[in-house]
Amino acid sequence: MIEMRCAVEEDIHLPDISFCRVCENAYGINRGIYNTIDAYFYQKGHRDIVLRRRIILSFLQFIGARSAKLNKKSSYKFGNGGLIEKLDSFTNAHLS
């Protein structure tokens, strides 16, 4: 548990492309999905990048992206409007 916490703490301080790769490898989301998630939380007022990355990781755990249905490229499929619905649901449940 402590090692995992240390890894997460290291990950959130990585350069953007490296953090995006961590999300892709661990949760099966591509850069476009990552950018949408990041922009969503930024627009919701989460300006601090470290806090926003913690929120992003919490969101990815919330949706269970790793165990979700993956397509051939191992990218998570949200469907039309599905990502924003999940983001809104997470925000209402955990950040309001």
The 8 nearest C-alpha neighbors of each residue, nearest first, counted from 0:
[[1, 3, 2, 4, 5, 6, 7, 8],
 [0, 2, 4, 3, 5, 6, 7, 8],
 [3, 1, 5, 4, 0, 6, 7, 8],
 [2, 4, 6, 0, 5, 1, 7, 8],
 [3, 5, 1, 7, 6, 2, 8, 0],
 [4, 6, 8, 2, 3, 7, 9, 1],
 [5, 7, 3, 9, 4, 8, 10, 2],
 [8, 6, 10, 4, 9, 5, 11, 3],
 [7, 9, 5, 6, 10, 11, 4, 12],
 [10, 8, 6, 7, 12, 11, 5, 13],
 [11, 9, 7, 13, 12, 8, 6, 18],
 [10, 12, 8, 13, 9, 52, 49, 7],
 [13, 11, 10, 9, 14, 8, 49, 18],
 [14, 12, 10, 18, 11, 17, 15, 9],
 [15, 13, 17, 16, 18, 12, 11, 19],
 [14, 16, 18, 17, 19, 13, 12, 20],
 [17, 15, 19, 18, 14, 20, 13, 30],
 [18, 16, 20, 19, 14, 15, 13, 21],
 [19, 17, 21, 15, 20, 16, 13, 10],
 [18, 20, 16, 22, 17, 21, 15, 23],
 [21, 19, 23, 17, 22, 18, 24, 16],
 [20, 22, 18, 24, 19, 23, 25, 17],
 [23, 21, 19, 25, 20, 26, 24, 18],
 [22, 24, 27, 28, 20, 21, 26, 29],
 [25, 23, 21, 22, 27, 26, 20, 28],
 [24, 26, 22, 23, 21, 27, 65, 20],
 [25, 27, 65, 64, 22, 23, 28, 24],
 [28, 26, 23, 74, 73, 75, 24, 65],
 [29, 27, 23, 74, 75, 26, 32, 22],
 [28, 30, 32, 31, 23, 74, 33, 27],
 [29, 31, 33, 32, 34, 19, 28, 23],
 [32, 30, 34, 33, 29, 35, 28, 36],
 [31, 33, 35, 34, 29, 30, 28, 36],
 [32, 34, 30, 36, 31, 35, 37, 29],
 [35, 33, 37, 31, 32, 36, 38, 30],
 [34, 36, 32, 38, 33, 37, 39, 31],
 [37, 35, 39, 33, 34, 38, 32, 40],
 [36, 38, 34, 39, 40, 35, 33, 41],
 [37, 39, 41, 35, 36, 40, 34, 42],
 [40, 38, 36, 42, 41, 37, 35, 43],
 [39, 41, 43, 42, 37, 38, 45, 36],
 [42, 40, 45, 38, 44, 43, 39, 46],
 [41, 43, 39, 44, 40, 38, 45, 46],
 [44, 42, 40, 41, 45, 39, 38, 46],
 [45, 43, 42, 41, 46, 40, 47, 39],
 [44, 46, 41, 40, 47, 51, 43, 42],
 [45, 47, 41, 44, 48, 51, 50, 40],
 [46, 48, 50, 49, 45, 51, 41, 52],
 [49, 47, 51, 50, 52, 46, 45, 11],
 [50, 48, 52, 51, 47, 11, 53, 12],
 [49, 51, 53, 52, 47, 48, 54, 45],
 [50, 52, 48, 54, 53, 49, 45, 47],
 [51, 53, 55, 49, 54, 50, 11, 48],
 [54, 52, 50, 56, 51, 55, 57, 49],
 [53, 55, 51, 57, 52, 56, 58, 50],
 [56, 54, 52, 58, 57, 53, 51, 59],
 [55, 57, 59, 53, 58, 54, 52, 60],
 [58, 56, 54, 60, 55, 59, 61, 53],
 [57, 59, 61, 55, 60, 56, 54, 62],
 [60, 58, 56, 61, 62, 57, 64, 63],
 [59, 61, 63, 57, 58, 62, 56, 64],
 [62, 60, 58, 59, 63, 57, 89, 64],
 [63, 61, 59, 64, 60, 58, 85, 67],
 [64, 62, 60, 61, 65, 66, 59, 67],
 [63, 65, 67, 26, 62, 66, 59, 75],
 [64, 66, 26, 67, 63, 27, 25, 75],
 [65, 67, 64, 63, 68, 26, 69, 62],
 [68, 66, 64, 65, 69, 63, 75, 62],
 [67, 69, 75, 66, 70, 76, 64, 65],
 [70, 68, 73, 75, 74, 67, 76, 71],
 [69, 71, 73, 72, 74, 68, 75, 76],
 [72, 70, 73, 69, 74, 75, 68, 76],
 [71, 73, 74, 70, 69, 27, 75, 29],
 [74, 72, 69, 70, 71, 27, 75, 28],
 [75, 73, 27, 28, 72, 69, 70, 29],
 [74, 76, 69, 28, 27, 77, 64, 68],
 [77, 75, 78, 74, 69, 68, 70, 67],
 [76, 78, 81, 82, 75, 79, 80, 85],
 [79, 77, 81, 76, 80, 82, 75, 83],
 [78, 80, 81, 77, 82, 83, 76, 84],
 [81, 79, 82, 83, 78, 84, 77, 85],
 [82, 80, 77, 84, 78, 79, 83, 85],
 [81, 83, 85, 77, 84, 80, 86, 78],
 [82, 84, 86, 85, 81, 80, 87, 39],
 [83, 85, 81, 87, 82, 86, 88, 80],
 [86, 84, 88, 82, 83, 87, 89, 81],
 [85, 87, 83, 89, 88, 84, 90, 82],
 [88, 86, 90, 84, 85, 89, 83, 91],
 [87, 89, 85, 91, 86, 90, 84, 92],
 [90, 88, 86, 92, 87, 91, 93, 85],
 [89, 91, 94, 87, 93, 88, 92, 86],
 [90, 92, 88, 95, 89, 93, 94, 87],
 [93, 91, 89, 90, 88, 94, 95, 87],
 [94, 92, 90, 89, 91, 95, 88, 58],
 [93, 95, 90, 91, 92, 89, 54, 88],
 [94, 91, 93, 90, 92, 89, 87, 88]]
